[in-house]
Amino acid sequence: MLSAFAKEQLRTQEQLGYTVKAQMKEINSRGGLVIFIRSERHPVYLESRIEAMLEKFYRLVEAMPKKEFHQYRNTIRSSILEKQRNLQETTDFYLKTISAGFYDFSQGI
């Protein structure tokens, strides 16, 4: 939800750059958000627009009905707890875990 919101706000509405990517990252079992914008604008300006977008997203989530919020939360929870379905997904999990420097492989099994 946040990734699509960031792309819509920063790329489509504000037209800050052709490439806008937002994704959640886990590093050493801590969650984080990475936002990448390829733009000709000054980094300080881009940072201010990202902050404004995050504040807008926060207000959107705060105003969301509890039922809708719980549906989003449960969808995310299900995707996190979903088991790998094939060898490629299993390989991707282990490579991502190793590259993040987190070696507790039992969490994804």
C-alpha positions in Angstrom: 0.0 0.0 0.0 2.8 2.5 0.9 4.8 1.6 -2.2 1.9 2.3 -4.5 1.0 5.5 -2.5 4.6 6.8 -2.7 4.8 6.1 -6.5 1.4 7.8 -7.1 2.3 10.9 -5.0 5.9 11.4 -5.8 6.0 10.3 -9.5 2.5 10.9 -10.9 1.2 13.8 -8.9 4.4 15.8 -8.1 6.4 14.5 -11.1 9.7 14.5 -9.1 11.3 11.9 -11.4 10.8 9.2 -13.9 12.0 6.5 -11.6 10.4 6.3 -8.1 10.7 3.1 -6.1 9.5 2.5 -2.5 9.9 -0.8 -0.8 10.1 -2.2 2.7 13.5 -3.7 3.7 14.5 -5.9 6.6 18.0 -5.6 7.8 19.1 -7.5 10.9 15.4 -8.2 11.8 14.5 -4.5 11.7 12.0 -3.1 9.3 12.8 -0.1 7.2 11.6 1.8 4.2 13.8 2.6 1.1 12.6 5.3 -1.3 14.6 5.8 -4.5 14.0 8.7 -6.8 16.0 9.4 -9.9 15.6 13.1 -10.4 17.3 16.4 -11.4 16.0 18.0 -8.3 18.2 18.8 -5.3 18.3 16.0 -2.7 17.2 18.4 0.1 14.1 19.2 -1.8 13.4 15.5 -2.6 13.8 14.7 1.1 11.3 17.4 2.0 8.8 16.0 -0.5 9.3 12.4 0.9 8.7 13.7 4.4 5.5 15.4 3.3 4.3 12.3 1.5 4.9 10.2 4.6 3.0 12.6 6.7 0.1 12.5 4.2 0.2 8.7 4.3 0.2 8.7 8.1 -2.9 10.9 8.1 -4.5 8.5 5.6 -3.9 5.5 7.7 -5.1 7.3 10.9 -8.4 8.2 9.2 -8.9 4.7 7.8 -11.7 2.7 9.3 -10.5 0.0 11.7 -12.0 -2.8 9.7 -10.1 -1.7 6.5 -6.9 -1.3 8.5 -7.2 -4.8 9.9 -7.7 -6.2 6.4 -4.5 -4.6 5.2 -2.7 -5.7 8.3 -3.9 -9.3 7.9 -2.9 -9.4 4.2 0.6 -8.2 5.0 0.9 -10.7 7.9 -0.2 -13.5 5.6 2.3 -12.6 3.0 5.1 -12.5 5.6 4.2 -15.9 7.1 3.6 -17.6 3.7 5.9 -20.5 3.1 8.1 -20.7 0.0 6.4 -22.7 -2.8 9.3 -23.7 -4.9 13.1 -23.9 -5.1 13.4 -20.4 -6.6 11.5 -18.8 -3.7 13.6 -20.8 -1.2 16.8 -19.7 -2.9 15.7 -16.1 -3.0 14.9 -16.2 0.8 18.3 -17.6 1.7 20.2 -15.1 -0.6 18.2 -12.2 0.8 18.9 -13.3 4.4 22.6 -13.8 3.8 23.0 -10.4 1.9 21.2 -8.7 4.8 23.8 -10.2 7.2 21.2 -12.0 9.2 21.9 -15.7 9.6 18.9 -17.0 11.5 17.5 -19.1 8.7 14.8 -20.8 10.8 12.6 -17.7 10.6 11.6 -18.3 7.0 11.0 -22.1 7.4 
